Amino acid sequence: MKSENDIKFCSLFADKISTLRAGGKLLKVCFPSSMADLFMISDYIKENGCDYIITGKLSNILVLDGGYDGVVINTKNLKGIDIEENLICAGSGEKLAKVVNMAAERGLSGLEKLCGIPGTVGGAVCMNSGCFGADMSMAVEKVYLFDMNKQERVVKDKKQMGFAYRKSAAAKGNYAVIGARLELEEKNLYDIKNTMRSVIAVRRENQPSLPSLGSVYKRVGNTAAAIFIEGAGLKGYRVNDMEVSAVHANFIVNKGNGKADDYLTIMEHIEEKVYARYGIKLEREVFVVGKRA
Ligand SMILES: Cc1cc2nc3c(=O)[nH]c(=O)nc-3n(C[C@H](O)[C@H](O)[C@H](O)COP(=O)(O)OP(=O)(O)OC[C@H]3O[C@@H](n4cnc5c(N)ncnc54)[C@H](O)[C@@H]3O)c2cc1C
C-alpha cells in the first residue's frame, strides 16, 4: 500500500498560487514529473479512496476558503518542449504563453490568438481554451494522457479528444494530460506577431487587469454571458473585496483582500438574478472545489 511518505505531498494556499489571489488551503499537493510518479499517485488515490483534482496554474479553479482536503495533482513539473519543423511537442506543465511565443518566433501559426491566456498547456487542452475565434483544438494533433482509473498511458488524436466549446475528453477528470503534439502552419512571422499585438491590445482594453479567473460563465449560444449579467444590472456588484468587474461583466475581480467564498456568493447571486430576469441558467466555466470556511 502506498503511504504518504512514498509521495512527497505538501500543503499550499490557493491565495498564493491562483491567478485570483484568493482561496483556502490545498492540503495534499503533489508534483508528478514522470509516468512513474503518476502511477504511484493514482495507486495512492485508489487504495485510499481519495478525491482528487488535476491542476495546472489554477487560472480557472476557485478553491473555497475552507480549503480542499483531496489530493491535488499539480502538473507544473511535466515539462519539455520539442520543436521539429511545424510540430511542437509540449509537456502539460509548460506555460501556454511560452509555447505560443516560441511558435511565433519560428513563424509557426495556429496558437497566436491564444496569447494572453494565463494557464498551462494541460489546462488549455483540458478546457479547449480559446478566444478570438481560435481554440486549442485547432492546433492539437495528438494528446498524451494518463488514464487515472486504468493506470496506463493513452494517446488520443484530435478526434478522440471530443473537443467542443470549453470541453474535451480530459475534462471529466479521469485523464491527466501529460503533453500534446501541436501541428502548426508556417506563416509570415510579422503577420503572426501583429495578430498577437492586436489580441493583447483588445484584451488590455476590454478585460480587467485585477486578479481574476477569467470568464466566469460560458457563452449562451452565440451570446456572451456578460450581456445577461450586465442586463441584470450586476456590473459593479460587490461582496467585500470581490466585485463583478466594471470593465467586463463576465469577470469577477479581487480588489484587494477578496475571499473565494465571496466570489462564490457573487456567482450564486448572478445565477439567481440572470435566471429571474431572462429564464437562462448560466453554465459555469470556472470550477469550484473545496468547502466554504
Ligand atoms: C485574466 C485571465 C484571462 C483568461 N482568458 C481566457 C481566454 O481568453 N480563453 C479561455 O478559454 N480561458 C481563459 N482564461 C481561463 C484559463 O486561463 C484557461 O482556462 C486556462 O487554459 C486554464 O489553464 P490552467 O493551467 O490554469 O488550468 P487550471 O485552472 O489549473 O485547471 C482548469 C481545468 O483544467 C483541468 N486541468 C488542468 N491541467 C490538467 C492536466 N494536465 N490534465 C488534466 N486536466 C487538467 C483542471 O482539472 C480544471 O478542470 C483566462 C483566465 C484569466 C485569469
Ligand as a Chemical Component Dictionary entry (heavy atoms), coordinates in Angstrom:
data_LIG
# 
_chem_comp.id                   LIG 
_chem_comp.type                 NON-POLYMER 
_chem_comp.pdbx_formal_charge   0 
_chem_comp.three_letter_code    LIG 
# 
loop_
_chem_comp_atom.comp_id 
_chem_comp_atom.atom_id 
_chem_comp_atom.alt_atom_id 
_chem_comp_atom.type_symbol 
_chem_comp_atom.charge 
_chem_comp_atom.model_Cartn_x 
_chem_comp_atom.model_Cartn_y 
_chem_comp_atom.model_Cartn_z 
_chem_comp_atom.pdbx_ordinal 
LIG C1  C1  C 0 -7.003  37.004 -16.956 1  
LIG C2  C2  C 0 -7.495  35.692 -17.496 2  
LIG C3  C3  C 0 -7.837  35.594 -18.831 3  
LIG C4  C4  C 0 -8.305  34.379 -19.352 4  
LIG N1  N1  N 0 -8.645  34.317 -20.670 5  
LIG C5  C5  C 0 -9.101  33.166 -21.177 6  
LIG C6  C6  C 0 -9.469  33.078 -22.558 7  
LIG O1  O1  O 0 -9.353  34.020 -23.313 8  
LIG N2  N2  N 0 -9.954  31.895 -23.008 9  
LIG C7  C7  C 0 -10.082 30.800 -22.204 10 
LIG O2  O2  O 0 -10.517 29.752 -22.685 11 
LIG N3  N3  N 0 -9.743  30.856 -20.895 12 
LIG C8  C8  C 0 -9.253  31.999 -20.363 13 
LIG N4  N4  N 0 -8.921  32.059 -19.046 14 
LIG C9  C9  C 0 -9.154  30.878 -18.178 15 
LIG C10 C10 C 0 -7.925  29.963 -18.008 16 
LIG O3  O3  O 0 -6.725  30.709 -18.056 17 
LIG C11 C11 C 0 -7.857  28.860 -19.058 18 
LIG O4  O4  O 0 -8.972  28.018 -18.977 19 
LIG C12 C12 C 0 -6.569  28.030 -18.899 20 
LIG O5  O5  O 0 -6.351  27.275 -20.058 21 
LIG C13 C13 C 0 -6.586  27.103 -17.700 22 
LIG O6  O6  O 0 -5.271  26.592 -17.533 23 
LIG P1  P1  P 0 -4.680  26.250 -16.099 24 
LIG O7  O7  O 0 -3.355  25.614 -16.307 25 
LIG O8  O8  O 0 -4.684  27.428 -15.227 26 
LIG O9  O9  O 0 -5.729  25.185 -15.596 27 
LIG P2  P2  P 0 -6.404  25.081 -14.155 28 
LIG O10 O10 O 0 -7.160  26.324 -13.849 29 
LIG O11 O11 O 0 -5.424  24.633 -13.163 30 
LIG O12 O12 O 0 -7.460  23.918 -14.480 31 
LIG C14 C14 C 0 -8.542  24.160 -15.353 32 
LIG C15 C15 C 0 -9.233  22.815 -15.690 33 
LIG O13 O13 O 0 -8.329  22.002 -16.404 34 
LIG C16 C16 C 0 -8.054  20.784 -15.675 35 
LIG N5  N5  N 0 -6.626  20.515 -15.877 36 
LIG C17 C17 C 0 -5.587  21.384 -15.732 37 
LIG N6  N6  N 0 -4.437  20.781 -16.072 38 
LIG C18 C18 C 0 -4.760  19.499 -16.407 39 
LIG C19 C19 C 0 -3.996  18.375 -16.836 40 
LIG N7  N7  N 0 -2.666  18.421 -17.015 41 
LIG N8  N8  N 0 -4.652  17.213 -17.088 42 
LIG C20 C20 C 0 -5.998  17.120 -16.943 43 
LIG N9  N9  N 0 -6.770  18.151 -16.543 44 
LIG C21 C21 C 0 -6.144  19.327 -16.286 45 
LIG C22 C22 C 0 -8.446  21.079 -14.244 46 
LIG O14 O14 O 0 -8.834  19.887 -13.567 47 
LIG C23 C23 C 0 -9.632  22.014 -14.444 48 
LIG O15 O15 O 0 -10.765 21.265 -14.762 49 
LIG C24 C24 C 0 -8.435  33.253 -18.500 50 
LIG C25 C25 C 0 -8.076  33.364 -17.153 51 
LIG C26 C26 C 0 -7.609  34.561 -16.654 52 
LIG C27 C27 C 0 -7.218  34.648 -15.212 53 
# 
loop_
_chem_comp_bond.comp_id 
_chem_comp_bond.atom_id_1 
_chem_comp_bond.atom_id_2 
_chem_comp_bond.value_order 
_chem_comp_bond.pdbx_ordinal 
LIG C1  C2  SING 1  
LIG C2  C3  SING 2  
LIG C2  C26 DOUB 3  
LIG C3  C4  DOUB 4  
LIG C4  N1  SING 5  
LIG C4  C24 SING 6  
LIG N1  C5  DOUB 7  
LIG C5  C6  SING 8  
LIG C5  C8  SING 9  
LIG C6  O1  DOUB 10 
LIG C6  N2  SING 11 
LIG N2  C7  SING 12 
LIG C7  O2  DOUB 13 
LIG C7  N3  SING 14 
LIG N3  C8  DOUB 15 
LIG C8  N4  SING 16 
LIG N4  C9  SING 17 
LIG N4  C24 SING 18 
LIG C9  C10 SING 19 
LIG C10 O3  SING 20 
LIG C10 C11 SING 21 
LIG C11 O4  SING 22 
LIG C11 C12 SING 23 
LIG C12 O5  SING 24 
LIG C12 C13 SING 25 
LIG C13 O6  SING 26 
LIG O6  P1  SING 27 
LIG P1  O7  DOUB 28 
LIG P1  O8  SING 29 
LIG P1  O9  SING 30 
LIG O9  P2  SING 31 
LIG P2  O10 DOUB 32 
LIG P2  O11 SING 33 
LIG P2  O12 SING 34 
LIG O12 C14 SING 35 
LIG C14 C15 SING 36 
LIG C15 O13 SING 37 
LIG C15 C23 SING 38 
LIG O13 C16 SING 39 
LIG C16 N5  SING 40 
LIG C16 C22 SING 41 
LIG N5  C17 SING 42 
LIG N5  C21 SING 43 
LIG C17 N6  DOUB 44 
LIG N6  C18 SING 45 
LIG C18 C19 SING 46 
LIG C18 C21 DOUB 47 
LIG C19 N7  SING 48 
LIG C19 N8  DOUB 49 
LIG N8  C20 SING 50 
LIG C20 N9  DOUB 51 
LIG N9  C21 SING 52 
LIG C22 O14 SING 53 
LIG C22 C23 SING 54 
LIG C23 O15 SING 55 
LIG C24 C25 DOUB 56 
LIG C25 C26 SING 57 
LIG C26 C27 SING 58 
# 
